[in-house]
Amino acid sequence: MESVFIRKQLLVYYGKDAVVLSLQDCVERLTLDENDFSLRLDQQHDVAVVFNQQTMLKENPDLMEVRRIIERSTAIKAPSLVATLAHSKKMQQVLSEPGMVERFFPNPEEAPLIKAIRDTYANMWRIEDNENNEPFSEIIERVKKQSNKFVMKKTEYALWDDDDAKKIYFGQEILENLANFNEDKRRAYILMEKLPPMSVKNHIIWTAEDVEESSGGDFFEEVTTELGIFGTLLGNIANGEVFYNAQLGHQLKTKLASKNEGGMATGNSAYDSAYLVD
């Protein structure tokens, strides 16, 4: 539905057409001109923008190759593979390791900036190579004592994949599943500190059936809200030049504080709006 909406908006406001393709369609219909690196659809149409909604890739050579073709092309990527990987959980975990952020800010006067960046991080740990990973052995002892303060998440780009595998584990589930994970599965997950969000009293409007079933309970319940920022970054990845960088909006999603997981698709969250106070 979102793709149809975007296509209509492009036609109505800009007179531009859009074609909706699966990655498998891209394999069959997209080619790269090796002379000027134009991306071509069906050997005849130049592609200006690729809006990619399928970032999760399994170990499929054809799909990986078409992603490489798109990345090498002059088409604007939204997002680029570099930007997609940069916000993945595994990259966040690697950047949280000692010395990683410092590589990008080597000057002593940049120390306050490094601290400001690190202050935005939750603590994260890799869980592969368990026997040789001393810090991880120590943190597991903490998980055993305070399992409610940790969460284990599957990284988006693990080549090991299992459609039946859970994407996230909480509390005692972490220890129970780690004991059965082989090395491939360990590489697919990272361990994170669970941040305690602020909760407030609010009322979430569910479906009519849910409202009827819960009519005997309290109208207001404890909820927590997650803020997402929408932004646009346009630049030249070859030389790092930035043409446009702006914050263009936000989104709030609210779930019951008693629930570990939110999510719109699962029906555990609802869209919310901000109420600003001094």
C-alpha positions in Angstrom: 0.0 0.0 0.0 2.8 2.4 0.8 4.4 1.8 -2.6 1.1 2.6 -4.3 0.7 5.8 -2.3 4.2 6.9 -3.2 3.7 6.2 -6.9 0.4 8.2 -7.0 2.2 11.1 -5.2 5.0 11.2 -7.8 2.5 11.2 -10.7 0.2 13.8 -9.3 2.7 16.3 -8.0 5.8 15.8 -10.1 4.6 14.0 -13.3 7.1 11.2 -12.6 6.4 7.5 -12.8 7.6 4.8 -10.4 7.9 1.1 -10.9 7.4 -1.3 -8.0 9.9 -4.3 -8.2 10.8 -7.1 -5.9 14.6 -7.8 -5.6 14.0 -10.8 -7.8 12.4 -8.5 -10.4 15.5 -6.3 -10.1 17.7 -9.3 -10.9 15.8 -9.9 -14.1 15.1 -6.3 -15.2 18.0 -4.0 -14.0 21.3 -3.7 -15.7 24.3 -1.4 -15.3 25.9 0.6 -18.1 29.6 0.0 -17.5 30.5 3.2 -19.5 28.6 5.8 -17.6 27.2 3.6 -14.7 23.6 4.5 -15.5 21.1 2.0 -14.0 18.7 0.8 -16.7 15.3 -0.8 -16.5 14.5 -3.2 -19.3 17.6 -1.9 -21.2 15.7 1.3 -22.1 14.8 3.5 -19.1 17.3 5.3 -17.0 16.6 4.9 -13.2 16.9 8.1 -11.2 16.1 6.9 -7.7 15.9 3.5 -6.0 13.8 3.5 -2.9 14.6 0.2 -1.2 12.2 -1.3 1.3 13.8 -4.7 1.4 17.0 -4.4 3.4 17.1 -7.9 4.9 19.1 -10.2 2.7 19.7 -13.9 3.0 22.8 -15.5 1.6 21.6 -15.4 -2.0 24.3 -14.6 -4.6 21.8 -13.2 -7.2 20.1 -10.8 -4.8 23.5 -9.6 -3.4 24.8 -9.0 -6.9 21.8 -6.9 -7.9 22.3 -4.8 -4.7 25.9 -4.4 -5.8 24.8 -3.2 -9.2 22.4 -0.7 -7.7 25.1 0.6 -5.4 27.6 1.1 -8.2 25.1 3.0 -10.3 24.5 6.8 -10.5 20.9 6.3 -9.3 20.2 8.0 -5.9 19.8 5.2 -3.3 17.3 5.7 -0.6 18.9 4.5 1.5 22.4 3.5 0.2 23.8 0.2 1.4 26.4 2.1 3.4 23.7 4.1 5.2 21.7 0.9 5.8 24.6 -1.0 7.3 25.6 2.0 9.4 22.4 1.9 11.4 22.3 -1.8 11.8 22.6 -3.3 15.3 26.0 -5.0 14.6 27.5 -1.7 13.4 26.2 0.0 16.5 27.8 -2.7 18.7 31.1 -2.5 16.9 31.2 1.3 17.3 30.5 0.9 21.0 33.8 -1.0 21.5 36.7 0.9 23.0 38.7 2.9 20.4 36.2 2.7 17.6 34.7 6.1 17.7 38.1 7.5 18.4 39.3 6.3 15.0 37.1 8.9 13.4 38.0 11.8 15.7 41.8 11.4 16.4 42.5 15.0 17.5 42.7 15.7 21.3 40.4 18.7 21.0 37.6 16.4 19.7 37.4 14.4 23.0 34.2 16.3 24.1 32.6 15.3 20.8 33.6 11.6 21.3 32.0 11.7 24.8 28.8 13.3 23.5 28.5 10.6 20.9 29.2 7.8 23.4 26.7 9.2 25.8 23.9 8.4 23.3 24.9 4.7 23.2 23.4 1.8 25.1 26.0 -0.7 26.3 26.4 -3.5 23.7 28.4 -6.7 23.5 29.2 -9.3 20.9 28.5 -12.9 21.9 30.6 -14.9 19.4 33.9 -16.5 20.3 32.6 -17.0 23.8 35.7 -18.9 25.1 38.1 -16.1 24.1 35.8 -13.2 24.9 36.7 -12.3 28.5 34.4 -9.2 28.8 31.5 -11.3 27.5 32.2 -13.9 30.2 32.0 -11.2 32.8 28.8 -9.7 31.4 27.1 -13.1 31.4 27.6 -13.3 35.1 25.7 -10.0 35.4 22.9 -11.4 33.1 22.6 -14.3 35.5 22.1 -12.0 38.4 20.0 -9.3 36.7 18.5 -10.8 33.6 15.7 -8.2 33.5 18.3 -5.5 32.6 19.4 -7.1 29.3 18.0 -7.8 25.9 19.5 -10.0 23.1 18.7 -8.9 19.5 19.3 -10.5 16.1 21.4 -8.3 13.9 19.7 -7.4 10.6 22.4 -8.7 8.3 23.4 -12.1 9.7 24.0 -14.6 6.9 22.7 -17.3 9.2 19.0 -17.1 9.1 16.0 -19.0 10.3 12.5 -17.7 9.6 11.3 -19.4 12.9 14.1 -17.8 15.0 13.0 -15.1 17.4 14.5 -11.6 16.6 14.7 -10.6 20.3 15.0 -12.3 23.7 14.4 -10.8 27.1 15.4 -11.7 30.6 15.8 -15.4 31.4 15.2 -16.3 27.7 18.7 -15.0 27.0 20.5 -17.5 29.2 18.2 -20.4 28.1 18.8 -19.8 24.4 22.5 -18.9 24.6 23.2 -22.3 26.1 21.8 -23.9 22.9 23.3 -21.5 20.3 26.1 -22.7 18.1 28.8 -20.3 16.8 26.8 -19.3 13.7 23.8 -18.4 15.8 26.0 -16.5 18.3 27.3 -14.3 15.4 23.8 -13.5 14.5 22.9 -11.8 17.8 24.2 -9.0 20.0 23.6 -8.5 23.7 22.4 -5.0 24.8 21.7 -3.2 28.0 18.0 -2.7 28.4 17.2 1.0 29.0 14.5 1.8 31.5 12.1 4.1 29.6 9.9 6.7 31.3 6.3 5.6 31.6 3.2 7.7 31.7 -0.5 7.2 32.1 -2.4 7.1 28.8 -5.1 5.3 26.9 -4.4 3.3 23.8 -7.3 2.8 21.3 -7.3 -0.8 20.2 -9.8 -2.6 17.9 -13.5 -2.7 18.9 -13.1 -6.2 20.1 -10.2 -5.3 22.4 -12.1 -2.3 23.8 -15.1 -4.5 24.6 -13.0 -7.1 26.3 -11.1 -4.6 28.4 -14.1 -2.5 29.3 -14.0 -3.6 32.9 -10.4 -2.4 33.5 -8.8 0.9 34.1 -9.2 3.4 31.3 -5.7 4.8 31.8 -2.7 2.4 31.8 1.1 2.7 32.2 2.6 3.2 28.7 6.0 3.9 27.2 6.7 5.8 24.0 9.4 5.5 21.3 10.5 8.5 19.3 11.7 8.1 15.7 13.2 11.0 13.7 12.7 11.3 10.0 15.6 12.9 8.1 16.9 13.3 4.6 20.6 13.2 3.6 21.7 13.7 0.0 25.4 13.7 -0.9 28.2 12.3 -2.9 29.5 9.1 -1.3 32.7 9.2 -3.3 34.0 12.4 -1.8 31.8 12.9 1.3 30.2 16.1 0.0 26.8 16.8 1.6 24.2 18.6 -0.6 21.3 18.4 1.8 20.8 17.3 5.3 17.6 18.0 7.3 15.3 16.7 9.9 11.8 16.6 8.3 9.5 15.0 10.9 9.1 12.5 13.6 6.9 9.5 14.6 5.8 8.4 18.1 4.9 4.8 18.8 3.4 3.8 22.2 3.0 0.4 23.8 1.9 -0.8 27.2 4.7 -0.6 29.8 4.0 -4.2 30.8 4.9 -5.5 27.3 8.5 -6.2 26.4 8.0 -5.8 22.7 6.1 -3.1 20.7 5.6 -3.0 17.0 2.8 -1.8 14.7 2.7 -5.0 12.6 2.2 -7.2 15.6 -0.5 -5.0 17.1 1.4 -4.2 20.2 1.9 -0.5 19.5 -0.2 2.5 18.4 0.8 5.7 16.7 0.9 8.6 19.2 1.3 12.4 19.2 3.5 14.6 21.4 2.2 16.8 24.2 4.9 19.4 24.8 5.2 21.1 28.2 7.7 23.6 29.7 
